[in-house]
Amino acid sequence: VVEEKPSEGKRWANEASGAWGTMAVTRSFRRNGAPCREIRGENTARARTEAFRLVLCRTPQGEWKIASSGPAKR
């Protein structure tokens, strides 16, 4: 199984609200045989920035689902 390398950060922005953020795949791994990805980033809205961490795993049907999420430690 070839695991993906960490990705470069991607930036997104919502011009209507002024919110923006960044995110990147920081590692790829397997959990209970399923491919998973850890994603870390930051969101900025209303002059407040929060770091986040998500783990997504692919289901047997091929869909990516959130396995866990929460604030990222800085």
C-alpha positions as CSV (number, residue, x, y, z in Angstrom):
1,V,0.0,0.0,0.0
2,V,1.4,3.4,-1.0
3,E,0.8,6.0,1.6
4,E,0.5,9.7,0.5
5,K,3.1,12.2,1.6
6,P,1.9,15.2,3.6
7,S,0.4,17.8,1.4
8,E,1.2,21.4,1.0
9,G,-1.3,23.6,2.7
10,K,-4.3,24.8,0.8
11,R,-6.0,28.1,1.4
12,W,-9.7,28.8,1.1
13,A,-11.7,32.0,1.5
14,N,-15.3,33.1,1.6
15,E,-15.4,36.6,0.2
16,A,-19.0,37.2,1.3
17,S,-18.2,36.6,5.0
18,G,-14.5,37.4,5.1
19,A,-13.7,34.0,6.7
20,W,-10.7,32.1,5.5
21,G,-8.4,29.3,6.5
22,T,-5.8,26.8,5.6
23,M,-5.6,23.0,5.7
24,A,-3.2,20.2,4.8
25,V,-3.0,16.5,5.0
26,T,-0.3,15.9,7.7
27,R,-0.2,12.1,7.6
28,S,-1.8,9.0,6.0
29,F,-2.3,5.8,7.9
30,R,-4.6,2.8,8.3
31,R,-7.1,2.2,11.1
32,N,-8.8,-1.2,11.3
33,G,-7.6,-1.8,7.7
34,A,-9.2,1.4,6.4
35,P,-7.2,4.2,4.8
36,C,-7.2,7.3,6.9
37,R,-5.9,10.9,6.6
38,E,-5.1,13.4,9.4
39,I,-5.9,17.0,8.3
40,R,-4.7,20.0,10.3
41,G,-5.4,23.7,9.6
42,E,-6.7,27.0,10.9
43,N,-9.9,28.9,10.3
44,T,-10.2,32.6,10.7
45,A,-13.6,34.3,11.1
46,R,-14.7,37.5,12.9
47,A,-11.1,38.3,13.8
48,R,-10.7,35.0,15.6
49,T,-8.4,32.2,14.5
50,E,-8.8,28.6,15.7
51,A,-6.6,25.6,14.8
52,F,-8.3,22.3,14.1
53,R,-7.5,18.6,13.5
54,L,-9.6,16.1,11.6
55,V,-9.2,12.4,11.0
56,L,-11.0,11.1,7.9
57,C,-11.3,7.4,7.1
58,R,-12.7,5.8,4.0
59,T,-15.7,3.5,4.4
60,P,-16.0,0.2,2.6
61,Q,-18.5,2.1,0.3
62,G,-15.6,4.5,-0.7
63,E,-16.9,7.5,1.2
64,W,-14.6,9.6,3.4
65,K,-16.1,10.1,6.9
66,I,-15.0,12.1,9.9
67,A,-13.5,9.6,12.4
68,S,-12.5,12.3,15.0
69,S,-12.1,16.0,15.2
70,G,-11.2,18.7,17.7
71,P,-9.0,21.7,18.3
72,A,-5.4,21.3,17.5
73,K,-2.8,22.0,20.1
74,R,-0.6,24.9,19.2
